[in-house]
Amino acid sequence: MAEKTDVEKVYASLEEAAGLAGASCARDKVWPVLREFGAVLGEDLVVLGVQSGRRNEGELDFSFRVPAAIGNPYPYALAKGFVTGTDHPVGALLSDVAARVPVGEYFVDGGVAGGFKKLYAHFPQELQPLTALAGLPSMPDAVGENADLFARFGLDTVAMVGVNYRETKMNLYFQFTPESRPEPKAVGAMLREMGMPEPAEPVLRYVRGAMRANITLTWDSARISRVALAPPPSSGLEPSDVPVPLEPRMERFLRHAPYAYEGERVRLIAFKWVPGEEFIEANSYYQLSPLLKQLTRPADMSPEGRRENHAQ
């Protein structure tokens, strides 16, 4: 679908970034994702990411926007063989979301070792109340079962839904406003109530500026599987700004990952928690969307710039 030159350029950059992160690109896994979904590769958002921990070694994730002409990408992924047909609700979730919510754009996520992983429905300009999503036929019961917990910590407005077909999990990306962002103590209390380890005070202060809370749920339990928090992407972020040491492969990736725009490299570093473990995801932006270019302009502190920051 994409021009070969665009796909080849992005693939070469993935190989370069993977080498920095200690991973190897499996062309037979990566090339089909780029070829079939990659019509906007030359002009829109592409994000690369590396996660800490031994279980995440050998992988580098990549995400980019799905061409608008595809529409809901699940039937397309099904037709192209990236997913298989299933009676499980995971196969209906994106279609149910699209039928109920005005989706602004979709994203696809893959890994250089594992290939296709996830699809996302994004609605940044028309954020949705959790109540608009909780009643969807294919939404996990865990969403409604945790609704009171979410509400206690201001998690009531959703900007994006993610679907992990490989692991049969889904994500709710709750949007914070500057006024609703919880204080460090509240972040600690939230993680504790969600069954996650409570971070050290420097980490709580770091994630206090989070733009969104990414909550991972499944269809077979009310238990929250994972929580992720990160300050917005920044062109001024340095590895040394993170309140814990980064693994050498992650710091090497952050300092030297290729990127295809002018100015400083844009980065985002997230803290993630699963029961009993804290880990980090380091993201470097290979390409920027038009809105993100505005967001990361250092001098843009106008009200318009702040509104764009919130929309992302």
Secondary structure as UniProt FT lines:
FT   HELIX           4..20
FT   TURN            21..22
FT   HELIX           27..37
FT   TURN            39..43
FT   STRAND          46..51
FT   HELIX           54..56
FT   TURN            57..58
FT   STRAND          61..65
FT   HELIX           68..70
FT   HELIX           73..79
FT   TURN            80..81
FT   HELIX           89..91
FT   HELIX           93..100
FT   STRAND          105..111
FT   TURN            112..114
FT   STRAND          115..122
FT   STRAND          128..129
FT   HELIX           130..134
FT   TURN            137..138
FT   HELIX           141..145
FT   HELIX           147..152
FT   TURN            153..154
FT   STRAND          157..164
FT   TURN            165..168
FT   STRAND          169..175
FT   TURN            178..180
FT   HELIX           184..193
FT   TURN            194..195
FT   HELIX           201..207
FT   TURN            208..209
FT   STRAND          212..218
FT   STRAND          226..230
FT   HELIX           239..241
FT   HELIX           248..256
FT   STRAND          267..274
FT   TURN            275..276
FT   STRAND          277..287
FT   HELIX           290..295
FT   TURN            298..299
FT   HELIX           303..311
//
